[in-house]
Amino acid sequence: MHSYQQLLNYLYTFIPERTSLKFSGIKGIYRTKYLLKLLNNPQEKLRVVHVAGTSGKGSTSYLISILLKAHGFKTGLQVSPHLVDIRERFQINNQFISQEKFVATFQKIRPTIEKAKETEWGRLTYFEILTAFTFYYFWQEKVDFCVMETGLGGLYDGTNVVGNPDKLAVITRIGLDHQWILGKTLSAIAAQKAGIIQKGNEVVTIGQKSPVMKVFEQAAKKQDAKLHVVQINKNLQLSLVGDYQKENASLALAAVYLLSKKHHYAYDKIVTDQVLSCARFPGRFEVYKTKYRQIIIDGAHNPQKMKAFTESLKKIYPGQTFDFLLSFSRSKDQVSTLRGMLRYIVPPARKIYVTDFQLAGQDLLHQSVNTAKIVKIIEQLGHKHYKIIANDRHLLDLLKVDGHPLVITGSLYFIGSIYQELKNAIMQK
């Protein structure tokens, strides 16, 4: 393996063919721990901030990482999925590893992966390998802090392999999502997310619904962990658009403050204010102005996120209607979930364009919900101005239509499938 593309091709061989193979419960944890043990357990040698939740965990992880960097620390950030480039998943001080260094570092652990790829608990997956690589890379690079976003859930997520009691667990807002995996109730989903709480951890969350808080309190008590409930600071000056980002920023600030007490560094409010005023996270309420129309991009991929996103849209653009371009992941093809998202889109929508996507090179081959299924629900909700369009090179012609803002939303995998072409087209206008 001498080239970047050869490395990618090798990693792609570990992408599960079926969803059930990716989400294999405790077996995935056993596999990841086994691989990490062969790598001398780098995850236990790092100061880890572990972030789980239904909504906002990506933004919160990003904000924690840039705040720690601004305080002078070398900070690793792991996020998933990536929008365009796999190297988004393991950044240090918000910089991608070079392709050459990625290949060279991976070469060091490839023999171990080959040794561990077939275990008594099944075959290693793409996500598990990248998780192990991330811990190993951050340890090799001697980062001061390692911010790890969970993939899905928490209890059985491949990132949940850190036994060090110094870990800080951060849990964002809980909602109904991935119910066929995580459970059908808020309590069941909260229990999965709270699975990241390990013995002796400190835990940060926001005030949530009573069933959720009860689960968190019980989990913290069981693990002898200290639970901190953060008040949302509504006066924050943020460059990230959307009221819900104040919630994520409040969590991030609390996390960095707690770390300052634990690790004895000075918390700098001036620095934090400066950082928050210029933060920018791709795919989250990005706004662009072209000579034709405004373009708004946001990967609101569950009902809770869509509600928060559209409420912010209406607040920022009072009285405005929008054209929507959307596609949803097949993992969200339950009618209740689709209706739960579309009912927030229909009221402010002038026109709705429904498209499809297929995206390889992620943790699974991700495909979209059948467009006819989405259209049927749009009709049931009483909206008549919709159109199914192919996801091809003509899709971006929508950028050239004069008039109402165009909102591109739905699955982050959909956003990722067109993101680079979209940005290139916007920059040319």
Secondary structure, DSSP 8 states (H G I E B T S, - for coil): --SHHHHHHHHHTTS-SSHHHHS-THHHHHHHHHHHHHTT-GGGGS-EEEEE-SBSHHHHHHHHHHHHHHTT--EEEE-SS-SS-GGGGSEETTEE--HHHHHHHHHHHHHHHHHHSEETTEE--HHHHHHHHHHHHHHHTT-SEEEEE-SS-STT-TT-----TT-EEEE-B--S-SHHHH-SSHHHHHHHHGGG--TT-EEEEE---HHHHHHHHHHHHHTT-EEEEE---TT---SS-STHHHHHHHHHHHHHHHHHHHHT----HHHHHHHHTT---TTSSEEEE-SS-EEEEE---SHHHHHHHHHHHHHHSTT--EEEEEE-BGGG--HHHHHHHHHHHTTTEEEEEE---EE-SSSS-EEB--HHHHHHHHHHTT---EEE--SSTTGGGGGG--SS-EEEEE-HHHHHHHHHHHHHHHHH-
